[in-house]
Amino acid sequence: MSKFIFLLASFVILNSYTTIAQKTTKKPNIIYINVDDLGYGDVGVYGATKVRTPNIDKLADQGIRFTDAHTVSAVCTPSRYAVITGEYPVRNNNLSSAIFDRDSLIIDTNKLTIADVFKQQGYATACIGKWHLGFGNKRPVDWNAELKPGPLELGFDYYYGVPVLNSHPPFVYVENYKVVGLTEDDPLIYGKEAKTQPYPEKWNKWDQKIGGAEKAHELYIDSKVGTTLKGKALDYIKSNSKKPFFLYFATTNIHHPFTPDKRFLGTSDAGRYGDFIHELDWIVGEIMQTLDEEGLTDNTLLILTSDNGGMLNQGGQDAYAMDHKINGDLLGFKFDAWEGGHRIPFIARWPGHIKPQTVSNALISNVDMLATFAAIVSTKIPKGQAVDSKNLLSVLTNSKDKTERSELLIAPNNLNNLALRQGKWMYISGQGGGGFGAKHQGMHDFGGPAAFPFTGQTNSDIANGQLKEDAPEAQLYNLETDPYQHKNVYDEHPEIVKQMKARIEAIKKEH
């Protein structure tokens, strides 16, 4: 059955709605804030002291905070793929790395998506912010033509945002199918130098280089991107206040380059990295205030989370040197199979359904959002769709540590380090983190064992910034007794290693 026929049938069959607790006949709004690179230690309620996040902390106080939430990828593009499709990204041609300006849409338009779940039930649906999942069906992308298929072919009624990411070109906005401000006499041209602000960690090189479209580029001011996207999100909330809506709001904060509006510069004790977090917290506060003003707070499920762990790029290194541990005491960083790469903040508020001031230790993941949202709006997921998504609504609303999720497959940048979580055990199929591994402090891709002398992290396989010669070929950690992964117990539990290794292979062959 094609997605179109399925959606049409759903409108006919599933045209009545009852809330999960039979408390109201009004459909709840849902806002999913997917922050870019927000680490486990980047928020006050998760232990940060060098930055202040009063609005995010308030959100946690009014709802539930999870301590064992994870993305199924430690990298931005595949992580977003999982949210949108409810599927492990490795099922899509072993997707584990980011895509860029030449890459076409990586999601099959026949797949059920998180937006489809709501659209079936008559919701307005929007994606605002960072997309990073490609446009069109040809490579390289023709940025001067209609950018389709894209978000609108995946169930979203409206899209406005940054097409790739704020560190990589093109540095323009896209609205629905068009680059904003683009004119026929001034097209985007691959290989041409773009007139754009030269912030550090901003990439416009080699085959990704694209310029021209001066009017479109002039509209994109790095320090105003957060403000611009926030404004679009607030406009959307206000214009849809009389009908149910789903808003997927993907911020460019706090991905490099760290370019907060000038009002936030110097406000943290963690450099521009921390200042960018302060802008993020303001953005979250603006959304909360708008919900209050529109009378929507009590009927809105508001979720704030991240697409992966914090990154030890130049800004991350600067923050770390100021004693801001971006992933707390977790081992590793973005791109890694270690916990710092994928354990994330996850906060949800839903008055009347989620008990305030709740902390849950349940294992949850971003891949579970599709099935959970489908349960909220009574949408049936067809067989073969969203195959890795679990309905965790009871965990979200009943404040229980028991979870329907017994295991979780997690992909770092390097699939030789594919990882599996089962209960207290975390198995990593290779040595090291599987992420970035530049050797010298100050390098953009600094990480892995070489970064340990700088970060002060410890692991039994690593000494003096290098893997030990006698380190086991893979890794096993008991997160119940060793949450910070200090000791690799691979050699001590051969049966567990054998079973988990076999399970990874079995998952890869499923579906």
C-alpha positions as CSV (number, residue, x, y, z in Angstrom):
1,M,0.0,0.0,0.0
2,S,1.5,3.4,-1.0
3,K,1.8,6.1,1.6
4,F,-0.8,8.2,-0.1
5,I,-3.4,5.5,0.0
6,F,-2.5,4.7,3.6
7,L,-2.9,8.3,4.6
8,L,-6.2,8.6,2.8
9,A,-7.6,5.5,4.5
10,S,-6.4,6.8,7.8
11,F,-8.4,10.0,7.5
12,V,-11.6,7.9,6.9
13,I,-11.0,5.2,9.5
14,L,-9.3,7.2,12.2
15,N,-11.3,10.4,12.2
16,S,-12.2,10.2,15.9
17,Y,-9.9,11.1,18.7
18,T,-9.6,10.2,22.4
19,T,-6.8,11.3,24.6
20,I,-4.6,8.6,26.2
21,A,-6.1,9.3,29.6
22,Q,-9.7,10.1,28.5
23,K,-9.3,13.5,30.2
24,T,-10.2,15.8,27.3
25,T,-11.6,15.6,23.8
26,K,-9.1,18.2,22.5
27,K,-6.1,17.0,20.6
28,P,-2.8,17.9,22.2
29,N,-0.2,20.1,20.4
30,I,3.3,18.6,20.3
31,I,6.5,20.6,20.0
32,Y,9.7,18.6,19.6
33,I,12.8,20.8,20.1
34,N,15.8,19.0,18.6
35,V,18.8,21.0,19.8
36,D,22.1,20.6,17.8
37,D,25.0,19.1,19.8
38,L,23.7,19.9,23.3
39,G,25.8,17.7,25.6
40,Y,24.7,15.9,28.7
41,G,26.6,18.4,30.9
42,D,25.4,21.6,29.0
43,V,22.2,22.2,31.1
44,G,21.9,23.4,34.7
45,V,19.5,20.7,35.7
46,Y,22.0,18.1,34.5
47,G,24.8,19.6,36.5
48,A,26.2,22.5,34.5
49,T,27.6,25.4,36.7
50,K,29.5,27.5,34.1
51,V,26.3,28.2,32.1
52,R,22.9,29.1,33.4
53,T,19.7,27.7,31.8
54,P,16.8,28.9,34.0
55,N,14.2,28.3,31.3
56,I,15.3,24.8,30.5
57,D,15.6,24.0,34.2
58,K,12.0,25.4,34.7
59,L,10.8,23.1,32.0
60,A,12.4,20.1,33.8
61,D,10.8,21.3,37.1
62,Q,7.4,21.3,35.5
63,G,7.8,17.9,33.9
64,I,10.1,14.9,33.6
65,R,13.8,14.6,33.1
66,F,15.4,11.5,31.8
67,T,18.9,10.4,32.8
68,D,19.3,7.5,30.4
69,A,18.1,8.9,27.1
70,H,20.1,8.3,24.0
71,T,20.3,9.0,20.3
72,V,20.8,5.9,18.1
73,S,23.6,7.8,16.3
74,A,26.3,10.0,17.6
75,V,26.2,12.0,14.4
76,C,23.7,14.7,13.3
77,T,22.3,13.4,10.0
78,P,21.7,9.8,10.9
79,S,20.3,10.9,14.3
80,R,17.7,13.0,12.5
81,Y,16.9,10.2,10.1
82,A,16.0,8.1,13.2
83,V,13.7,10.7,14.6
84,I,11.8,11.2,11.3
85,T,11.5,7.6,10.3
86,G,11.6,5.6,13.6
87,E,14.3,3.4,12.0
88,Y,17.9,2.7,12.8
89,P,19.9,4.8,10.3
90,V,22.3,1.8,9.6
91,R,19.3,0.2,7.8
92,N,19.7,2.9,5.2
93,N,22.8,1.9,3.4
94,N,24.8,1.9,6.7
95,L,24.2,5.6,7.2
96,S,26.5,6.8,9.9
97,S,28.0,10.2,8.8
98,A,26.7,13.7,7.9
99,I,25.7,14.7,4.5
100,F,26.3,18.0,2.8
101,D,25.2,20.4,0.1
102,R,25.5,18.1,-2.9
103,D,23.5,15.3,-1.3
104,S,19.9,14.5,-2.2
105,L,17.1,13.5,0.1
106,I,18.1,10.4,2.0
107,I,14.6,9.4,3.2
108,D,12.3,7.3,1.0
109,T,9.1,9.3,0.5
110,N,7.1,6.1,0.8
111,K,8.2,5.7,4.4
112,L,5.8,6.6,7.2
113,T,7.3,9.6,9.0
114,I,6.8,11.4,12.3
115,A,5.0,14.1,10.5
116,D,2.7,11.6,8.7
117,V,1.6,10.4,12.1
118,F,0.1,13.7,12.9
119,K,-1.1,14.6,9.4
120,Q,-3.3,11.6,9.4
121,Q,-5.2,13.0,12.4
122,G,-5.7,16.4,10.9
123,Y,-2.8,18.2,12.5
124,A,-0.9,21.1,11.0
125,T,2.7,20.0,10.7
126,A,5.8,22.1,10.4
127,C,9.6,21.7,10.4
128,I,11.5,24.8,11.3
129,G,15.2,25.0,11.6
130,K,18.1,22.7,10.6
131,W,17.0,20.0,8.1
132,H,20.3,18.2,7.1
133,L,18.6,15.3,5.4
134,G,19.0,16.4,1.8
135,F,16.8,17.8,-1.0
136,G,15.7,16.5,-4.4
137,N,16.5,13.1,-6.0
138,K,19.6,14.0,-7.9
139,R,23.2,14.6,-6.9
140,P,24.5,17.3,-6.9
141,V,21.5,19.2,-5.7
142,D,20.3,22.0,-8.0
143,W,19.8,24.8,-5.5
144,N,18.4,27.1,-8.2
145,A,15.5,24.7,-8.9
146,E,12.6,23.6,-6.8
147,L,14.0,21.7,-3.8
148,K,11.8,18.7,-4.0
149,P,11.3,16.1,-2.7
150,G,12.1,17.4,0.7
151,P,10.3,18.0,4.0
152,L,6.9,18.6,2.3
153,E,7.0,15.2,0.7
154,L,7.6,13.7,4.2
155,G,4.4,14.9,5.8
156,F,5.3,18.5,6.8
157,D,2.9,21.2,5.6
158,Y,5.6,23.9,6.0
159,Y,9.3,24.2,6.2
160,Y,11.6,27.1,6.9
161,G,15.2,26.9,7.9
162,V,18.8,26.2,7.3
163,P,19.1,23.5,4.6
164,V,22.3,21.8,5.6
165,L,23.8,23.2,8.8
166,N,25.2,26.4,10.1
167,S,28.8,25.4,9.6
168,H,28.5,24.3,6.0
169,P,27.1,25.9,2.8
170,P,24.9,27.0,1.4
171,F,24.6,29.8,4.0
172,V,21.0,30.7,3.0
173,Y,17.5,30.0,4.3
174,V,15.0,27.7,2.5
175,E,11.2,28.1,2.7
176,N,9.3,25.2,1.4
177,Y,10.8,24.5,-2.0
178,K,12.9,27.7,-2.6
179,V,16.0,29.4,-1.4
180,V,14.8,32.6,0.2
181,G,15.9,35.7,-1.7
182,L,17.2,33.8,-4.7
183,T,16.9,35.6,-8.1
184,E,17.3,34.2,-11.6
185,D,20.0,36.6,-12.5
186,D,22.1,35.7,-9.5
187,P,22.1,31.9,-9.0
188,L,24.0,29.7,-6.6
189,I,27.1,28.3,-8.3
190,Y,29.2,25.4,-7.1
191,G,32.9,26.3,-6.7
192,K,32.3,30.0,-6.4
193,E,33.3,31.9,-3.3
194,A,30.4,32.8,-1.1
195,K,30.1,36.3,0.4
196,T,29.5,35.3,3.9
197,Q,30.8,36.1,7.4
198,P,34.1,34.3,8.0
199,Y,33.5,32.9,11.4
200,P,36.0,30.2,12.7
201,E,34.8,26.6,12.1
202,K,32.7,27.7,9.2
203,W,33.3,25.5,6.2
204,N,33.1,26.6,2.5
205,K,35.8,24.5,0.9
206,W,36.6,22.0,-1.8
207,D,33.6,20.2,-3.5
208,Q,31.2,21.7,-0.9
209,K,32.1,25.2,-1.9
210,I,29.2,27.2,-3.3
211,G,28.6,30.9,-3.8
212,G,26.7,33.5,-5.8
213,A,23.2,34.3,-4.8
214,E,24.4,37.5,-3.0
215,K,20.9,38.7,-2.0
216,A,20.1,35.3,-0.5
217,H,23.4,35.2,1.4
218,E,22.8,38.8,2.7
219,L,19.7,37.6,4.4
220,Y,21.7,35.0,6.4
221,I,23.5,36.7,9.2
222,D,25.2,34.1,11.5
223,S,24.5,35.9,14.8
224,K,20.8,36.3,13.8
225,V,20.1,32.7,12.8
226,G,18.9,31.7,16.3
227,T,16.7,34.8,16.5
228,T,15.3,34.3,13.0
229,L,14.4,30.6,13.6
230,K,12.9,31.4,17.0
231,G,10.7,34.1,15.3
232,K,9.5,31.6,12.7
233,A,8.6,29.1,15.4
234,L,6.7,31.6,17.5
235,D,4.8,32.8,14.4
236,Y,3.9,29.3,13.6
237,I,2.6,28.6,17.1
238,K,0.5,31.8,17.1
239,S,-1.0,31.2,13.7
240,N,-2.0,27.6,14.6
241,S,-3.3,28.3,18.1
242,K,-6.8,27.4,17.2
243,K,-6.1,23.9,15.8
244,P,-3.8,21.0,16.7
245,F,-0.3,21.3,15.5
246,F,3.0,19.4,15.5
247,L,6.1,21.5,15.4
248,Y,9.5,19.9,14.8
249,F,11.9,22.7,15.8
250,A,15.5,21.9,15.1
251,T,17.8,24.7,16.4
252,T,21.2,25.5,15.0
253,N,22.2,26.3,18.6
254,I,24.6,25.0,19.8
255,H,26.5,23.7,16.7
256,H,29.6,25.4,15.7
257,P,30.4,28.2,14.7
258,F,29.3,29.7,18.0
259,T,27.5,32.8,16.9
260,P,25.1,34.1,19.5
261,D,23.4,37.4,19.2
262,K,25.6,40.2,20.7
263,R,23.2,40.5,23.7
264,F,24.5,37.0,24.9
265,L,28.2,37.6,24.3
266,G,30.2,37.3,27.5
267,T,27.2,36.3,29.6
268,S,28.5,32.8,30.5
269,D,31.6,31.4,32.1
270,A,32.3,29.1,29.2
271,G,33.1,31.4,26.3
272,R,31.1,31.6,23.1
273,Y,30.1,27.9,23.6
274,G,28.4,28.9,26.8
275,D,27.0,32.1,25.4
276,F,25.4,30.0,22.6
277,I,23.7,27.9,25.3
278,H,22.4,31.1,26.9
279,E,20.8,32.1,23.6
280,L,19.3,28.6,23.4
281,D,17.8,28.9,26.8
282,W,16.3,32.2,25.9
283,I,14.8,30.7,22.8
284,V,13.2,27.9,24.9
285,G,11.9,30.6,27.3
286,E,10.3,32.5,24.4
287,I,8.5,29.3,23.3
288,M,7.2,28.7,26.8
289,Q,6.1,32.2,27.2
290,T,4.2,32.2,23.9
291,L,2.4,29.0,24.8
292,D,1.3,30.7,28.0
293,E,0.2,33.8,26.2
294,E,-1.8,31.8,23.6
295,G,-3.4,29.6,26.3
296,L,-1.7,26.5,24.9
297,T,0.5,25.4,27.8
298,D,-1.9,22.9,29.4
299,N,-2.7,21.2,26.1
300,T,0.9,21.0,24.7
301,L,3.5,18.3,25.1
302,L,6.8,20.1,24.9
303,I,10.0,18.1,24.5
304,L,13.5,19.4,24.6
305,T,16.4,17.1,23.7
306,S,19.5,16.9,21.5
307,D,20.6,15.1,18.3
308,N,23.8,13.8,19.9
309,G,26.4,14.6,22.5
310,G,28.6,17.6,22.8
311,M,31.6,18.0,20.4
312,L,35.2,18.6,21.4
313,N,35.7,21.2,18.6
314,Q,37.6,24.4,19.2
315,G,34.6,26.0,21.1
316,G,34.2,22.8,23.1
317,Q,37.9,22.8,23.9
318,D,37.7,26.4,25.0
319,A,34.7,25.6,27.2
320,Y,36.5,22.6,28.7
321,A,39.5,24.7,29.5
322,M,37.1,26.9,31.5
323,D,36.0,23.9,33.5
324,H,32.7,23.4,31.6
325,K,32.5,19.7,31.0
326,I,30.2,19.6,28.0
327,N,29.1,16.0,28.5
328,G,29.5,16.0,32.2
329,D,31.6,13.0,33.4
330,L,30.6,10.8,30.5
331,L,33.4,9.3,28.4
332,G,33.8,10.7,25.0
333,F,32.2,13.2,22.7
334,K,30.0,13.6,19.6
335,F,30.8,10.9,17.0
336,D,31.8,8.4,19.7
337,A,30.2,5.1,20.7
338,W,31.2,6.0,24.2
339,E,28.4,7.5,26.3
340,G,29.4,11.1,25.7
341,G,28.6,10.7,22.1
342,H,24.9,9.7,22.4
343,R,23.6,10.1,26.0
344,I,21.6,13.3,25.9
345,P,19.4,15.6,27.9
346,F,15.8,14.8,27.5
347,I,13.1,16.8,29.1
348,A,9.3,16.7,28.6
349,R,6.4,18.7,30.0
350,W,2.7,17.9,29.5
351,P,0.5,19.3,32.3
352,G,-2.1,16.8,33.5
353,H,-0.2,13.9,32.0
354,I,3.4,14.2,33.2
355,K,3.9,14.7,36.9
356,P,6.1,17.7,37.7
357,Q,9.6,17.3,39.2
358,T,10.0,13.8,38.0
359,V,13.3,12.1,37.2
360,S,13.3,8.9,35.3
361,N,16.2,6.4,34.8
362,A,14.3,4.5,32.1
363,L,16.2,3.7,28.9
364,I,14.7,5.8,26.0
365,S,15.8,6.9,22.6
366,N,15.0,9.5,19.9
367,V,14.1,6.6,17.6
368,D,11.1,6.0,19.9
369,M,9.4,9.3,19.2
370,L,7.4,8.2,16.2
371,A,5.8,5.2,17.9
372,T,5.2,7.2,21.1
373,F,3.6,10.1,19.2
374,A,1.5,7.6,17.2
375,A,0.1,6.2,20.5
376,I,-0.8,9.7,21.7
377,V,-2.8,10.5,18.6
378,S,-4.2,7.0,18.1
379,T,-2.4,6.3,14.8
380,K,-1.7,2.7,13.9
381,I,1.7,2.1,12.4
382,P,1.6,-0.3,9.4
383,K,3.7,-3.4,9.4
384,G,7.2,-2.7,8.0
385,Q,7.2,1.0,9.0
386,A,9.1,2.6,11.9
387,V,10.5,-0.9,12.7
388,D,12.8,0.2,15.5
389,S,10.5,2.7,17.3
390,K,9.0,1.6,20.6
391,N,6.0,3.1,22.2
392,L,7.3,4.6,25.5
393,L,4.2,6.6,26.3
394,S,3.7,4.8,29.6
395,V,7.3,5.7,30.7
396,L,6.8,9.3,29.6
397,T,3.5,9.8,31.4
398,N,3.5,7.3,34.3
399,S,7.0,8.3,35.6
400,K,8.1,4.7,35.8
401,D,11.6,3.5,35.3
402,K,10.4,0.3,33.6
403,T,10.7,0.6,29.9
404,E,9.5,-1.3,26.9
405,R,13.0,-0.9,25.4
406,S,15.2,-3.9,26.3
407,E,18.0,-3.0,23.9
408,L,19.3,-0.2,21.8
409,L,21.7,-0.2,18.8
410,I,23.9,2.8,18.7
411,A,26.1,3.9,15.8
412,P,29.1,6.1,16.1
413,N,30.7,7.8,13.0
414,N,32.8,4.6,12.4
415,L,30.7,1.6,12.1
416,N,33.6,-0.7,13.2
417,N,32.6,0.5,16.6
418,L,28.8,-0.2,16.3
419,A,27.5,-0.5,19.9
420,L,24.7,-2.4,21.6
421,R,23.0,-1.5,24.9
422,Q,21.2,-4.3,26.8
423,G,20.2,-3.6,30.4
424,K,23.3,-2.6,32.3
425,W,25.6,-3.8,29.6
426,M,27.1,-1.7,26.8
427,Y,29.1,-3.6,24.1
428,I,31.2,-1.7,21.6
429,S,32.5,-3.8,18.7
430,G,35.9,-2.1,18.3
431,Q,38.7,-0.3,20.1
432,G,38.4,3.4,21.0
433,G,35.4,5.7,20.6
434,G,34.8,5.3,16.9
435,G,34.6,9.0,16.4
436,F,37.0,11.9,15.7
437,G,40.7,11.3,16.6
438,A,42.9,14.2,15.7
439,K,46.0,14.1,17.8
440,H,46.6,17.7,18.8
441,Q,44.7,20.2,20.9
442,G,43.3,23.0,18.9
443,M,42.4,20.9,15.9
444,H,38.7,20.8,14.9
445,D,38.5,17.0,15.0
446,F,40.5,16.6,18.2
447,G,39.3,13.5,20.1
448,G,39.7,9.8,20.9
449,P,42.6,8.6,23.1
450,A,44.8,11.6,22.2
451,A,42.3,13.9,24.0
452,F,42.4,12.1,27.3
453,P,45.4,14.1,28.7
454,F,43.5,17.3,27.9
455,T,40.1,16.2,29.2
456,G,41.4,14.2,32.2
457,Q,39.2,11.3,31.3
458,T,40.4,7.7,32.1
459,N,39.8,4.3,30.6
460,S,41.6,1.0,31.2
461,D,42.4,0.6,27.5
462,I,44.2,3.9,27.3
463,A,47.4,5.4,28.7
464,N,49.3,8.5,27.8
465,G,46.9,9.4,25.1
466,Q,47.2,6.1,23.3
467,L,45.6,2.7,23.1
468,K,47.5,0.2,25.1
469,E,49.1,-2.6,23.0
470,D,47.3,-5.2,25.0
471,A,43.9,-3.6,24.9
472,P,41.1,-6.0,24.1
473,E,39.8,-6.0,20.5
474,A,36.4,-4.6,21.6
475,Q,34.8,-3.2,24.7
476,L,32.2,-4.2,27.4
477,Y,31.1,-1.9,30.2
478,N,28.8,-2.5,33.2
479,L,27.0,0.9,33.3
480,E,25.3,0.0,36.5
481,T,28.6,0.0,38.4
482,D,30.7,2.0,36.0
483,P,28.6,4.7,34.3
484,Y,31.7,6.6,33.2
485,Q,33.3,3.6,31.4
486,H,36.5,3.6,33.3
487,K,37.0,-0.1,33.0
488,N,36.6,-2.3,30.0
489,V,35.5,-5.8,31.3
490,Y,35.5,-7.4,27.8
491,D,37.9,-10.2,28.9
492,E,36.0,-11.0,32.1
493,H,32.6,-11.8,30.4
494,P,33.2,-13.8,27.2
495,E,29.7,-15.2,27.1
496,I,28.1,-11.8,27.3
497,V,30.4,-10.5,24.6
498,K,29.6,-13.5,22.4
499,Q,25.8,-13.0,22.8
500,M,25.9,-9.2,22.3
501,K,28.1,-9.5,19.2
502,A,25.8,-12.1,17.7
503,R,22.8,-9.9,18.5
504,I,24.3,-6.9,16.6
505,E,24.7,-9.1,13.5
506,A,21.1,-10.3,13.9
507,I,19.7,-6.8,14.1
508,K,21.6,-5.8,11.0
509,K,19.9,-8.7,9.1
510,E,16.4,-7.9,10.3
511,H,13.7,-6.2,8.2
